[in-house]
Amino acid sequence: MCRTLPQRLHGAGFEIARRDAHPYLAEVEAAYFLTLVTRGADFMLNDGLISKEGSEALKSEAKSRIKNGSFFGFI
């Protein structure tokens, strides 16, 4: 959706004067990303996309990677 936004805005008659990106990168300390992983796993569980075990495994893996310093997240 975001990748097509400039074309859609232009098609609606808007002129884009400037376009910026604001990426977020987390390594090692990743408290914010842990909330994203946790909420994402819960949403997937509630939507029936993964099992309770799968949800818990995702959360556990994220916590493990944060603890051992190998977590990497990028939005």
PQR file of N, CA, C, O and H, with PARSE charges and radii, in Angstrom:
ATOM      1  N   MET A   1       0.818  -1.179   0.000 -0.4000 1.5000
ATOM      2  CA  MET A   1       0.000   0.000   0.000 -0.0000 2.0000
ATOM      3  C   MET A   1       0.874   1.259   0.000  0.5500 1.7000
ATOM      4  O   MET A   1       0.627   2.176  -0.784 -0.5500 1.4000
ATOM      5  N   CYS A   2       1.876   1.315   0.855 -0.4000 1.5000
ATOM      6  CA  CYS A   2       2.727   2.512   0.941 -0.0000 2.0000
ATOM      7  C   CYS A   2       3.523   2.733  -0.341  0.5500 1.7000
ATOM      8  O   CYS A   2       3.770   3.872  -0.738 -0.5500 1.4000
ATOM      9  H   CYS A   2       2.076   0.570   1.491  0.4000 1.0000
ATOM     10  N   ARG A   3       3.917   1.652  -0.978 -0.4000 1.5000
ATOM     11  CA  ARG A   3       4.718   1.795  -2.201 -0.0000 2.0000
ATOM     12  C   ARG A   3       3.914   2.391  -3.342  0.5500 1.7000
ATOM     13  O   ARG A   3       4.482   3.009  -4.243 -0.5500 1.4000
ATOM     14  H   ARG A   3       3.717   0.727  -0.655  0.4000 1.0000
ATOM     15  N   THR A   4       2.618   2.217  -3.319 -0.4000 1.5000
ATOM     16  CA  THR A   4       1.785   2.754  -4.392 -0.0000 2.0000
ATOM     17  C   THR A   4       1.187   4.115  -4.048  0.5500 1.7000
ATOM     18  O   THR A   4       0.506   4.719  -4.876 -0.5500 1.4000
ATOM     19  H   THR A   4       2.156   1.715  -2.587  0.4000 1.0000
ATOM     20  N   LEU A   5       1.432   4.596  -2.850 -0.4000 1.5000
ATOM     21  CA  LEU A   5       0.851   5.861  -2.410 -0.0000 2.0000
ATOM     22  C   LEU A   5       1.209   7.035  -3.328  0.5500 1.7000
ATOM     23  O   LEU A   5       0.309   7.794  -3.687 -0.5500 1.4000
ATOM     24  H   LEU A   5       1.986   4.105  -2.177  0.4000 1.0000
ATOM     25  N   PRO A   6       2.469   7.226  -3.725 -0.5600 1.5000
ATOM     26  CA  PRO A   6       2.766   8.360  -4.612  0.2800 2.0000
ATOM     27  C   PRO A   6       1.971   8.332  -5.919  0.5500 1.7000
ATOM     28  O   PRO A   6       1.473   9.365  -6.367 -0.5500 1.4000
ATOM     29  N   GLN A   7       1.852   7.151  -6.529 -0.4000 1.5000
ATOM     30  CA  GLN A   7       1.096   7.056  -7.780 -0.0000 2.0000
ATOM     31  C   GLN A   7      -0.395   7.333  -7.556  0.5500 1.7000
ATOM     32  O   GLN A   7      -1.051   7.974  -8.377 -0.5500 1.4000
ATOM     33  H   GLN A   7       2.256   6.312  -6.165  0.4000 1.0000
ATOM     34  N   ARG A   8      -0.915   6.837  -6.430 -0.4000 1.5000
ATOM     35  CA  ARG A   8      -2.326   7.055  -6.141 -0.0000 2.0000
ATOM     36  C   ARG A   8      -2.610   8.531  -5.851  0.5500 1.7000
ATOM     37  O   ARG A   8      -3.624   9.068  -6.296 -0.5500 1.4000
ATOM     38  H   ARG A   8      -0.382   6.316  -5.763  0.4000 1.0000
ATOM     39  N   LEU A   9      -1.720   9.182  -5.111 -0.4000 1.5000
ATOM     40  CA  LEU A   9      -1.897  10.613  -4.834 -0.0000 2.0000
ATOM     41  C   LEU A   9      -1.816  11.430  -6.120  0.5500 1.7000
ATOM     42  O   LEU A   9      -2.621  12.334  -6.344 -0.5500 1.4000
ATOM     43  H   LEU A   9      -0.896   8.746  -4.749  0.4000 1.0000
ATOM     44  N   HIS A  10      -0.848  11.107  -6.949 -0.4000 1.5000
ATOM     45  CA  HIS A  10      -0.693  11.805  -8.226 -0.0000 2.0000
ATOM     46  C   HIS A  10      -1.945  11.592  -9.095  0.5500 1.7000
ATOM     47  O   HIS A  10      -2.438  12.521  -9.734 -0.5500 1.4000
ATOM     48  H   HIS A  10      -0.194  10.373  -6.766  0.4000 1.0000
ATOM     49  N   GLY A  11      -2.443  10.354  -9.101 -0.4000 1.5000
ATOM     50  CA  GLY A  11      -3.646  10.042  -9.873 -0.0000 2.0000
ATOM     51  C   GLY A  11      -4.876  10.777  -9.370  0.5500 1.7000
ATOM     52  O   GLY A  11      -5.819  11.009 -10.127 -0.5500 1.4000
ATOM     53  H   GLY A  11      -2.042   9.599  -8.581  0.4000 1.0000
ATOM     54  N   ALA A  12      -4.871  11.140  -8.105 -0.4000 1.5000
ATOM     55  CA  ALA A  12      -5.994  11.876  -7.516 -0.0000 2.0000
ATOM     56  C   ALA A  12      -5.832  13.382  -7.679  0.5500 1.7000
ATOM     57  O   ALA A  12      -6.657  14.156  -7.193 -0.5500 1.4000
ATOM     58  H   ALA A  12      -4.106  10.951  -7.489  0.4000 1.0000
ATOM     59  N   GLY A  13      -4.758  13.800  -8.370 -0.4000 1.5000
ATOM     60  CA  GLY A  13      -4.578  15.217  -8.640 -0.0000 2.0000
ATOM     61  C   GLY A  13      -3.636  15.947  -7.711  0.5500 1.7000
ATOM     62  O   GLY A  13      -3.467  17.161  -7.834 -0.5500 1.4000
ATOM     63  H   GLY A  13      -4.088  13.172  -8.765  0.4000 1.0000
ATOM     64  N   PHE A  14      -3.021  15.240  -6.787 -0.4000 1.5000
ATOM     65  CA  PHE A  14      -2.071  15.877  -5.879 -0.0000 2.0000
ATOM     66  C   PHE A  14      -0.692  15.894  -6.512  0.5500 1.7000
ATOM     67  O   PHE A  14      -0.332  15.000  -7.278 -0.5500 1.4000
ATOM     68  H   PHE A  14      -3.158  14.255  -6.687  0.4000 1.0000
ATOM     69  N   GLU A  15       0.072  16.923  -6.181 -0.4000 1.5000
ATOM     70  CA  GLU A  15       1.462  16.988  -6.622 -0.0000 2.0000
ATOM     71  C   GLU A  15       2.348  16.781  -5.388  0.5500 1.7000
ATOM     72  O   GLU A  15       2.214  17.488  -4.389 -0.5500 1.4000
ATOM     73  H   GLU A  15      -0.221  17.649  -5.558  0.4000 1.0000
ATOM     74  N   ILE A  16       3.237  15.820  -5.472 -0.4000 1.5000
ATOM     75  CA  ILE A  16       4.112  15.508  -4.352 -0.0000 2.0000
ATOM     76  C   ILE A  16       5.362  16.367  -4.453  0.5500 1.7000
ATOM     77  O   ILE A  16       6.147  16.235  -5.392 -0.5500 1.4000
ATOM     78  H   ILE A  16       3.345  15.245  -6.283  0.4000 1.0000
ATOM     79  N   ALA A  17       5.538  17.244  -3.480 -0.4000 1.5000
ATOM     80  CA  ALA A  17       6.697  18.133  -3.477 -0.0000 2.0000
ATOM     81  C   ALA A  17       7.903  17.475  -2.820  0.5500 1.7000
ATOM     82  O   ALA A  17       9.050  17.792  -3.137 -0.5500 1.4000
ATOM     83  H   ALA A  17       4.901  17.351  -2.717  0.4000 1.0000
ATOM     84  N   ARG A  18       7.631  16.568  -1.914 -0.4000 1.5000
ATOM     85  CA  ARG A  18       8.725  15.955  -1.166 -0.0000 2.0000
ATOM     86  C   ARG A  18       8.266  14.620  -0.603  0.5500 1.7000
ATOM     87  O   ARG A  18       7.100  14.441  -0.249 -0.5500 1.4000
ATOM     88  H   ARG A  18       6.699  16.311  -1.657  0.4000 1.0000
ATOM     89  N   ARG A  19       9.210  13.688  -0.529 -0.4000 1.5000
ATOM     90  CA  ARG A  19       8.902  12.365   0.024 -0.0000 2.0000
ATOM     91  C   ARG A  19      10.056  11.966   0.926  0.5500 1.7000
ATOM     92  O   ARG A  19      11.209  11.953   0.496 -0.5500 1.4000
ATOM     93  H   ARG A  19      10.157  13.834  -0.816  0.4000 1.0000
ATOM     94  N   ASP A  20       9.749  11.639   2.184 -0.4000 1.5000
ATOM     95  CA  ASP A  20      10.764  11.259   3.152 -0.0000 2.0000
ATOM     96  C   ASP A  20      10.447   9.886   3.734  0.5500 1.7000
ATOM     97  O   ASP A  20       9.295   9.454   3.764 -0.5500 1.4000
ATOM     98  H   ASP A  20       8.813  11.650   2.534  0.4000 1.0000
ATOM     99  N   ALA A  21      11.481   9.225   4.189 -0.4000 1.5000
ATOM    100  CA  ALA A  21      11.317   7.948   4.884 -0.0000 2.0000
ATOM    101  C   ALA A  21      11.899   8.091   6.287  0.5500 1.7000
ATOM    102  O   ALA A  21      12.848   8.844   6.504 -0.5500 1.4000
ATOM    103  H   ALA A  21      12.417   9.576   4.165  0.4000 1.0000
ATOM    104  N   HIS A  22      11.331   7.376   7.211 -0.4000 1.5000
ATOM    105  CA  HIS A  22      11.784   7.417   8.598 -0.0000 2.0000
ATOM    106  C   HIS A  22      11.930   5.985   9.110  0.5500 1.7000
ATOM    107  O   HIS A  22      11.091   5.510   9.876 -0.5500 1.4000
ATOM    108  H   HIS A  22      10.560   6.765   7.035  0.4000 1.0000
ATOM    109  N   PRO A  23      12.974   5.309   8.696 -0.5600 1.5000
ATOM    110  CA  PRO A  23      13.145   3.914   9.110  0.2800 2.0000
ATOM    111  C   PRO A  23      13.514   3.803  10.587  0.5500 1.7000
ATOM    112  O   PRO A  23      13.983   4.757  11.207 -0.5500 1.4000
ATOM    113  N   TYR A  24      13.288   2.613  11.124 -0.4000 1.5000
ATOM    114  CA  TYR A  24      13.623   2.328  12.510 -0.0000 2.0000
ATOM    115  C   TYR A  24      14.429   1.036  12.537  0.5500 1.7000
ATOM    116  O   TYR A  24      13.983   0.006  12.031 -0.5500 1.4000
ATOM    117  H   TYR A  24      12.907   1.838  10.620  0.4000 1.0000
ATOM    118  N   LEU A  25      15.608   1.095  13.126 -0.4000 1.5000
ATOM    119  CA  LEU A  25      16.499  -0.051  13.209 -0.0000 2.0000
ATOM    120  C   LEU A  25      16.787  -0.341  14.671  0.5500 1.7000
ATOM    121  O   LEU A  25      17.054   0.571  15.453 -0.5500 1.4000
ATOM    122  H   LEU A  25      15.970   1.932  13.538  0.4000 1.0000
ATOM    123  N   ALA A  26      16.730  -1.615  15.036 -0.4000 1.5000
ATOM    124  CA  ALA A  26      17.052  -2.007  16.410 -0.0000 2.0000
ATOM    125  C   ALA A  26      17.957  -3.222  16.389  0.5500 1.7000
ATOM    126  O   ALA A  26      17.689  -4.206  15.699 -0.5500 1.4000
ATOM    127  H   ALA A  26      16.513  -2.356  14.401  0.4000 1.0000
ATOM    128  N   GLU A  27      19.003  -3.141  17.135 -0.4000 1.5000
ATOM    129  CA  GLU A  27      19.900  -4.267  17.346 -0.0000 2.0000
ATOM    130  C   GLU A  27      20.152  -4.356  18.849  0.5500 1.7000
ATOM    131  O   GLU A  27      20.177  -3.338  19.540 -0.5500 1.4000
ATOM    132  H   GLU A  27      19.220  -2.342  17.696  0.4000 1.0000
ATOM    133  N   VAL A  28      20.336  -5.553  19.342 -0.4000 1.5000
ATOM    134  CA  VAL A  28      20.620  -5.831  20.742 -0.0000 2.0000
ATOM    135  C   VAL A  28      19.462  -5.355  21.625  0.5500 1.7000
ATOM    136  O   VAL A  28      18.587  -6.156  21.952 -0.5500 1.4000
ATOM    137  H   VAL A  28      20.316  -6.380  18.780  0.4000 1.0000
ATOM    138  N   GLU A  29      19.431  -4.094  22.014 -0.4000 1.5000
ATOM    139  CA  GLU A  29      18.330  -3.565  22.829 -0.0000 2.0000
ATOM    140  C   GLU A  29      17.141  -3.349  21.897  0.5500 1.7000
ATOM    141  O   GLU A  29      17.207  -2.526  20.984 -0.5500 1.4000
ATOM    142  H   GLU A  29      20.142  -3.443  21.747  0.4000 1.0000
ATOM    143  N   ALA A  30      16.086  -4.066  22.119 -0.4000 1.5000
ATOM    144  CA  ALA A  30      14.977  -4.000  21.171 -0.0000 2.0000
ATOM    145  C   ALA A  30      13.623  -4.051  21.882  0.5500 1.7000
ATOM    146  O   ALA A  30      12.744  -4.821  21.493 -0.5500 1.4000
ATOM    147  H   ALA A  30      16.033  -4.734  22.861  0.4000 1.0000
ATOM    148  N   ALA A  31      13.459  -3.240  22.910 -0.4000 1.5000
ATOM    149  CA  ALA A  31      12.212  -3.255  23.684 -0.0000 2.0000
ATOM    150  C   ALA A  31      11.003  -2.939  22.805  0.5500 1.7000
ATOM    151  O   ALA A  31       9.965  -3.592  22.921 -0.5500 1.4000
ATOM    152  H   ALA A  31      14.172  -2.614  23.225  0.4000 1.0000
ATOM    153  N   TYR A  32      11.132  -1.936  21.923 -0.4000 1.5000
ATOM    154  CA  TYR A  32      10.018  -1.570  21.055 -0.0000 2.0000
ATOM    155  C   TYR A  32       9.677  -2.718  20.110  0.5500 1.7000
ATOM    156  O   TYR A  32       8.505  -3.044  19.924 -0.5500 1.4000
ATOM    157  H   TYR A  32      11.974  -1.406  21.829  0.4000 1.0000
ATOM    158  N   PHE A  33      10.688  -3.324  19.519 -0.4000 1.5000
ATOM    159  CA  PHE A  33      10.443  -4.431  18.608 -0.0000 2.0000
ATOM    160  C   PHE A  33       9.815  -5.625  19.315  0.5500 1.7000
ATOM    161  O   PHE A  33       9.012  -6.347  18.725 -0.5500 1.4000
ATOM    162  H   PHE A  33      11.640  -3.059  19.670  0.4000 1.0000
ATOM    163  N   LEU A  34      10.172  -5.832  20.555 -0.4000 1.5000
ATOM    164  CA  LEU A  34       9.571  -6.937  21.300 -0.0000 2.0000
ATOM    165  C   LEU A  34       8.066  -6.718  21.431  0.5500 1.7000
ATOM    166  O   LEU A  34       7.295  -7.675  21.366 -0.5500 1.4000
ATOM    167  H   LEU A  34      10.825  -5.246  21.035  0.4000 1.0000
ATOM    168  N   THR A  35       7.643  -5.471  21.614 -0.4000 1.5000
ATOM    169  CA  THR A  35       6.201  -5.206  21.672 -0.0000 2.0000
ATOM    170  C   THR A  35       5.554  -5.500  20.323  0.5500 1.7000
ATOM    171  O   THR A  35       4.431  -6.001  20.281 -0.5500 1.4000
ATOM    172  H   THR A  35       8.270  -4.693  21.667  0.4000 1.0000
ATOM    173  N   LEU A  36       6.244  -5.197  19.213 -0.4000 1.5000
ATOM    174  CA  LEU A  36       5.695  -5.487  17.886 -0.0000 2.0000
ATOM    175  C   LEU A  36       5.580  -6.989  17.652  0.5500 1.7000
ATOM    176  O   LEU A  36       4.569  -7.467  17.137 -0.5500 1.4000
ATOM    177  H   LEU A  36       7.156  -4.790  19.247  0.4000 1.0000
ATOM    178  N   VAL A  37       6.613  -7.725  18.031 -0.4000 1.5000
ATOM    179  CA  VAL A  37       6.593  -9.180  17.870 -0.0000 2.0000
ATOM    180  C   VAL A  37       5.475  -9.781  18.721  0.5500 1.7000
ATOM    181  O   VAL A  37       4.726 -10.642  18.259 -0.5500 1.4000
ATOM    182  H   VAL A  37       7.433  -7.336  18.450  0.4000 1.0000
ATOM    183  N   THR A  38       5.370  -9.320  19.961 -0.4000 1.5000
ATOM    184  CA  THR A  38       4.352  -9.840  20.871 -0.0000 2.0000
ATOM    185  C   THR A  38       2.951  -9.562  20.339  0.5500 1.7000
ATOM    186  O   THR A  38       2.119 -10.466  20.268 -0.5500 1.4000
ATOM    187  H   THR A  38       5.977  -8.620  20.337  0.4000 1.0000
ATOM    188  N   ARG A  39       2.695  -8.324  19.970 -0.4000 1.5000
ATOM    189  CA  ARG A  39       1.364  -7.990  19.452 -0.0000 2.0000
ATOM    190  C   ARG A  39       1.082  -8.705  18.138  0.5500 1.7000
ATOM    191  O   ARG A  39      -0.031  -9.181  17.912 -0.5500 1.4000
ATOM    192  H   ARG A  39       3.371  -7.590  20.028  0.4000 1.0000
ATOM    193  N   GLY A  40       2.090  -8.780  17.269 -0.4000 1.5000
ATOM    194  CA  GLY A  40       1.908  -9.474  15.998 -0.0000 2.0000
ATOM    195  C   GLY A  40       1.588 -10.942  16.183  0.5500 1.7000
ATOM    196  O   GLY A  40       0.701 -11.478  15.519 -0.5500 1.4000
ATOM    197  H   GLY A  40       2.994  -8.394  17.453  0.4000 1.0000
ATOM    198  N   ALA A  41       2.306 -11.594  17.083 -0.4000 1.5000
ATOM    199  CA  ALA A  41       2.052 -13.013  17.367 -0.0000 2.0000
ATOM    200  C   ALA A  41       0.652 -13.193  17.946  0.5500 1.7000
ATOM    201  O   ALA A  41      -0.040 -14.151  17.602 -0.5500 1.4000
ATOM    202  H   ALA A  41       3.027 -11.158  17.622  0.4000 1.0000
ATOM    203  N   ASP A  42       0.230 -12.286  18.819 -0.4000 1.5000
ATOM    204  CA  ASP A  42      -1.116 -12.367  19.402 -0.0000 2.0000
ATOM    205  C   ASP A  42      -2.196 -12.155  18.336  0.5500 1.7000
ATOM    206  O   ASP A  42      -3.207 -12.858  18.327 -0.5500 1.4000
ATOM    207  H   ASP A  42       0.792 -11.508  19.099  0.4000 1.0000
ATOM    208  N   PHE A  43      -1.984 -11.191  17.445 -0.4000 1.5000
ATOM    209  CA  PHE A  43      -2.946 -10.961  16.366 -0.0000 2.0000
ATOM    210  C   PHE A  43      -3.047 -12.184  15.454  0.5500 1.7000
ATOM    211  O   PHE A  43      -4.146 -12.598  15.085 -0.5500 1.4000
ATOM    212  H   PHE A  43      -1.163 -10.619  17.453  0.4000 1.0000
ATOM    213  N   MET A  44      -1.893 -12.762  15.091 -0.4000 1.5000
ATOM    214  CA  MET A  44      -1.927 -13.947  14.224 -0.0000 2.0000
ATOM    215  C   MET A  44      -2.645 -15.103  14.909  0.5500 1.7000
ATOM    216  O   MET A  44      -3.385 -15.844  14.263 -0.5500 1.4000
ATOM    217  H   MET A  44      -1.000 -12.426  15.390  0.4000 1.0000
ATOM    218  N   LEU A  45      -2.432 -15.260  16.205 -0.4000 1.5000
ATOM    219  CA  LEU A  45      -3.124 -16.298  16.961 -0.0000 2.0000
ATOM    220  C   LEU A  45      -4.637 -16.042  16.958  0.5500 1.7000
ATOM    221  O   LEU A  45      -5.422 -16.945  16.669 -0.5500 1.4000
ATOM    222  H   LEU A  45      -1.831 -14.658  16.730  0.4000 1.0000
ATOM    223  N   ASN A  46      -5.034 -14.821  17.277 -0.4000 1.5000
ATOM    224  CA  ASN A  46      -6.457 -14.472  17.336 -0.0000 2.0000
ATOM    225  C   ASN A  46      -7.142 -14.580  15.983  0.5500 1.7000
ATOM    226  O   ASN A  46      -8.339 -14.858  15.913 -0.5500 1.4000
ATOM    227  H   ASN A  46      -4.396 -14.088  17.512  0.4000 1.0000
ATOM    228  N   ASP A  47      -6.387 -14.360  14.901 -0.4000 1.5000
ATOM    229  CA  ASP A  47      -6.947 -14.468  13.545 -0.0000 2.0000
ATOM    230  C   ASP A  47      -6.888 -15.889  13.008  0.5500 1.7000
ATOM    231  O   ASP A  47      -7.309 -16.142  11.879 -0.5500 1.4000
ATOM    232  H   ASP A  47      -5.414 -14.135  14.958  0.4000 1.0000
ATOM    233  N   GLY A  48      -6.369 -16.821  13.806 -0.4000 1.5000
ATOM    234  CA  GLY A  48      -6.306 -18.210  13.388 -0.0000 2.0000
ATOM    235  C   GLY A  48      -5.208 -18.527  12.386  0.5500 1.7000
ATOM    236  O   GLY A  48      -5.255 -19.561  11.718 -0.5500 1.4000
ATOM    237  H   GLY A  48      -6.027 -16.615  14.723  0.4000 1.0000
ATOM    238  N   LEU A  49      -4.225 -17.649  12.276 -0.4000 1.5000
ATOM    239  CA  LEU A  49      -3.143 -17.854  11.308 -0.0000 2.0000
ATOM    240  C   LEU A  49      -2.035 -18.752  11.839  0.5500 1.7000
ATOM    241  O   LEU A  49      -1.336 -19.406  11.065 -0.5500 1.4000
ATOM    242  H   LEU A  49      -4.187 -16.810  12.818  0.4000 1.0000
ATOM    243  N   ILE A  50      -1.875 -18.785  13.159 -0.4000 1.5000
ATOM    244  CA  ILE A  50      -0.886 -19.651  13.792 -0.0000 2.0000
ATOM    245  C   ILE A  50      -1.492 -20.246  15.059  0.5500 1.7000
ATOM    246  O   ILE A  50      -2.493 -19.758  15.584 -0.5500 1.4000
ATOM    247  H   ILE A  50      -2.444 -18.254  13.787  0.4000 1.0000
ATOM    248  N   SER A  51      -0.865 -21.295  15.525 -0.4000 1.5000
ATOM    249  CA  SER A  51      -1.328 -21.961  16.747 -0.0000 2.0000
ATOM    250  C   SER A  51      -0.828 -21.217  17.984  0.5500 1.7000
ATOM    251  O   SER A  51       0.019 -20.329  17.889 -0.5500 1.4000
ATOM    252  H   SER A  51      -0.052 -21.691  15.099  0.4000 1.0000
ATOM    253  N   LYS A  52      -1.363 -21.591  19.140 -0.4000 1.5000
ATOM    254  CA  LYS A  52      -0.888 -21.029  20.416 -0.0000 2.0000
ATOM    255  C   LYS A  52       0.599 -21.318  20.576  0.5500 1.7000
ATOM    256  O   LYS A  52       1.356 -20.461  21.033 -0.5500 1.4000
ATOM    257  H   LYS A  52      -2.051 -22.313  19.217  0.4000 1.0000
ATOM    258  N   GLU A  53       1.024 -22.544  20.194 -0.4000 1.5000
ATOM    259  CA  GLU A  53       2.437 -22.917  20.284 -0.0000 2.0000
ATOM    260  C   GLU A  53       3.291 -22.061  19.360  0.5500 1.7000
ATOM    261  O   GLU A  53       4.390 -21.647  19.727 -0.5500 1.4000
ATOM    262  H   GLU A  53       0.409 -23.240  19.823  0.4000 1.0000
ATOM    263  N   GLY A  54       2.781 -21.796  18.158 -0.4000 1.5000
ATOM    264  CA  GLY A  54       3.520 -20.949  17.209 -0.0000 2.0000
ATOM    265  C   GLY A  54       3.664 -19.532  17.714  0.5500 1.7000
ATOM    266  O   GLY A  54       4.722 -18.920  17.569 -0.5500 1.4000
ATOM    267  H   GLY A  54       1.887 -22.132  17.860  0.4000 1.0000
ATOM    268  N   SER A  55       2.600 -19.004  18.310 -0.4000 1.5000
ATOM    269  CA  SER A  55       2.627 -17.660  18.870 -0.0000 2.0000
ATOM    270  C   SER A  55       3.663 -17.564  19.991  0.5500 1.7000
ATOM    271  O   SER A  55       4.468 -16.633  20.033 -0.5500 1.4000
ATOM    272  H   SER A  55       1.740 -19.501  18.427  0.4000 1.0000
ATOM    273  N   GLU A  56       3.626 -18.525  20.880 -0.4000 1.5000
ATOM    274  CA  GLU A  56       4.577 -18.534  21.994 -0.0000 2.0000
ATOM    275  C   GLU A  56       6.010 -18.725  21.493  0.5500 1.7000
ATOM    276  O   GLU A  56       6.941 -18.144  22.050 -0.5500 1.4000
ATOM    277  H   GLU A  56       2.972 -19.280  20.846  0.4000 1.0000
ATOM    278  N   ALA A  57       6.191 -19.531  20.451 -0.4000 1.5000
ATOM    279  CA  ALA A  57       7.529 -19.755  19.894 -0.0000 2.0000
ATOM    280  C   ALA A  57       8.107 -18.469  19.305  0.5500 1.7000
ATOM    281  O   ALA A  57       9.291 -18.185  19.489 -0.5500 1.4000
ATOM    282  H   ALA A  57       5.435 -20.003  19.999  0.4000 1.0000
ATOM    283  N   LEU A  58       7.290 -17.692  18.603 -0.4000 1.5000
ATOM    284  CA  LEU A  58       7.759 -16.413  18.050 -0.0000 2.0000
ATOM    285  C   LEU A  58       8.215 -15.468  19.157  0.5500 1.7000
ATOM    286  O   LEU A  58       9.278 -14.855  19.066 -0.5500 1.4000
ATOM    287  H   LEU A  58       6.328 -17.923  18.453  0.4000 1.0000
ATOM    288  N   LYS A  59       7.405 -15.358  20.193 -0.4000 1.5000
ATOM    289  CA  LYS A  59       7.740 -14.471  21.309 -0.0000 2.0000
ATOM    290  C   LYS A  59       8.996 -14.953  22.034  0.5500 1.7000
ATOM    291  O   LYS A  59       9.857 -14.153  22.399 -0.5500 1.4000
ATOM    292  H   LYS A  59       6.541 -15.856  20.267  0.4000 1.0000
ATOM    293  N   SER A  60       9.089 -16.248  22.236 -0.4000 1.5000
ATOM    294  CA  SER A  60      10.249 -16.818  22.914 -0.0000 2.0000
ATOM    295  C   SER A  60      11.527 -16.608  22.107  0.5500 1.7000
ATOM    296  O   SER A  60      12.575 -16.277  22.662 -0.5500 1.4000
ATOM    297  H   SER A  60       8.389 -16.897  21.940  0.4000 1.0000
ATOM    298  N   GLU A  61      11.430 -16.802  20.807 -0.4000 1.5000
ATOM    299  CA  GLU A  61      12.602 -16.607  19.938 -0.0000 2.0000
ATOM    300  C   GLU A  61      13.078 -15.159  19.973  0.5500 1.7000
ATOM    301  O   GLU A  61      14.279 -14.903  20.053 -0.5500 1.4000
ATOM    302  H   GLU A  61      10.579 -17.070  20.356  0.4000 1.0000
ATOM    303  N   ALA A  62      12.145 -14.213  19.915 -0.4000 1.5000
ATOM    304  CA  ALA A  62      12.522 -12.798  19.974 -0.0000 2.0000
ATOM    305  C   ALA A  62      13.213 -12.478  21.296  0.5500 1.7000
ATOM    306  O   ALA A  62      14.251 -11.816  21.314 -0.5500 1.4000
ATOM    307  H   ALA A  62      11.169 -14.421  19.851  0.4000 1.0000
ATOM    308  N   LYS A  63      12.642 -12.946  22.393 -0.4000 1.5000
ATOM    309  CA  LYS A  63      13.255 -12.707  23.706 -0.0000 2.0000
ATOM    310  C   LYS A  63      14.639 -13.332  23.793  0.5500 1.7000
ATOM    311  O   LYS A  63      15.560 -12.735  24.350 -0.5500 1.4000
ATOM    312  H   LYS A  63      11.799 -13.484  22.378  0.4000 1.0000
ATOM    313  N   SER A  64      14.787 -14.524  23.250 -0.4000 1.5000
ATOM    314  CA  SER A  64      16.076 -15.211  23.268 -0.0000 2.0000
ATOM    315  C   SER A  64      17.128 -14.440  22.473  0.5500 1.7000
ATOM    316  O   SER A  64      18.266 -14.284  22.916 -0.5500 1.4000
ATOM    317  H   SER A  64      14.039 -15.009  22.798  0.4000 1.0000
ATOM    318  N   ARG A  65      16.734 -13.965  21.303 -0.4000 1.5000
ATOM    319  CA  ARG A  65      17.684 -13.208  20.471 -0.0000 2.0000
ATOM    320  C   ARG A  65      18.069 -11.881  21.113  0.5500 1.7000
ATOM    321  O   ARG A  65      19.219 -11.454  21.011 -0.5500 1.4000
ATOM    322  H   ARG A  65      15.809 -14.092  20.944  0.4000 1.0000
ATOM    323  N   ILE A  66      17.122 -11.230  21.771 -0.4000 1.5000
ATOM    324  CA  ILE A  66      17.444  -9.986  22.480 -0.0000 2.0000
ATOM    325  C   ILE A  66      18.428 -10.295  23.607  0.5500 1.7000
ATOM    326  O   ILE A  66      19.416  -9.586  23.796 -0.5500 1.4000
ATOM    327  H   ILE A  66      16.188 -11.577  21.853  0.4000 1.0000
ATOM    328  N   LYS A  67      18.146 -11.347  24.339 -0.4000 1.5000
ATOM    329  CA  LYS A  67      19.001 -11.709  25.477 -0.0000 2.0000
ATOM    330  C   LYS A  67      20.431 -12.049  25.052  0.5500 1.7000
ATOM    331  O   LYS A  67      21.393 -11.664  25.717 -0.5500 1.4000
ATOM    332  H   LYS A  67      17.343 -11.923  24.185  0.4000 1.0000
ATOM    333  N   ASN A  68      20.561 -12.784  23.925 -0.4000 1.5000
ATOM    334  CA  ASN A  68      21.922 -13.180  23.514 -0.0000 2.0000
ATOM    335  C   ASN A  68      22.584 -12.181  22.554  0.5500 1.7000
ATOM    336  O   ASN A  68      23.689 -12.425  22.070 -0.5500 1.4000
ATOM    337  H   ASN A  68      19.780 -13.097  23.384  0.4000 1.0000
ATOM    338  N   GLY A  69      21.911 -11.061  22.283 -0.4000 1.5000
ATOM    339  CA  GLY A  69      22.513 -10.007  21.480 -0.0000 2.0000
ATOM    340  C   GLY A  69      22.467 -10.226  19.977  0.5500 1.7000
ATOM    341  O   GLY A  69      23.187  -9.555  19.238 -0.5500 1.4000
ATOM    342  H   GLY A  69      21.014 -10.863  22.677  0.4000 1.0000
ATOM    343  N   SER A  70      21.630 -11.158  19.502 -0.4000 1.5000
ATOM    344  CA  SER A  70      21.587 -11.414  18.062 -0.0000 2.0000
ATOM    345  C   SER A  70      20.307 -10.897  17.395  0.5500 1.7000
ATOM    346  O   SER A  70      20.064 -11.177  16.221 -0.5500 1.4000
ATOM    347  H   SER A  70      21.045 -11.703  20.102  0.4000 1.0000
ATOM    348  N   PHE A  71      19.493 -10.146  18.139 -0.4000 1.5000
ATOM    349  CA  PHE A  71      18.254  -9.625  17.545 -0.0000 2.0000
ATOM    350  C   PHE A  71      18.580  -8.528  16.541  0.5500 1.7000
ATOM    351  O   PHE A  71      19.458  -7.696  16.770 -0.5500 1.4000
ATOM    352  H   PHE A  71      19.691  -9.918  19.092  0.4000 1.0000
ATOM    353  N   PHE A  72      17.856  -8.543  15.421 -0.4000 1.5000
ATOM    354  CA  PHE A  72      17.958  -7.484  14.427 -0.0000 2.0000
ATOM    355  C   PHE A  72      16.553  -7.204  13.926  0.5500 1.7000
ATOM    356  O   PHE A  72      15.851  -8.123  13.504 -0.5500 1.4000
ATOM    357  H   PHE A  72      17.144  -9.219  15.235  0.4000 1.0000
ATOM    358  N   GLY A  73      16.138  -5.962  13.967 -0.4000 1.5000
ATOM    359  CA  GLY A  73      14.834  -5.592  13.460 -0.0000 2.0000
ATOM    360  C   GLY A  73      14.920  -4.313  12.663  0.5500 1.7000
ATOM    361  O   GLY A  73      15.661  -3.399  13.024 -0.5500 1.4000
ATOM    362  H   GLY A  73      16.707  -5.216  14.310  0.4000 1.0000
ATOM    363  N   PHE A  74      14.160  -4.241  11.572 -0.4000 1.5000
ATOM    364  CA  PHE A  74      14.162  -3.054  10.734 -0.0000 2.0000
ATOM    365  C   PHE A  74      12.769  -2.849  10.162  0.5500 1.7000
ATOM    366  O   PHE A  74      12.158  -3.762   9.607 -0.5500 1.4000
ATOM    367  H   PHE A  74      13.557  -4.983  11.279  0.4000 1.0000
ATOM    368  N   ILE A  75      12.294  -1.642  10.313 -0.4000 1.5000
ATOM    369  CA  ILE A  75      10.996  -1.259   9.722 -0.0000 2.0000
ATOM    370  C   ILE A  75      11.277  -0.140   8.741  0.5500 1.7000
ATOM    371  O   ILE A  75      10.355   0.368   8.103 -0.5500 1.4000
ATOM    372  H   ILE A  75      12.790  -0.900  10.764  0.4000 1.0000
TER
END
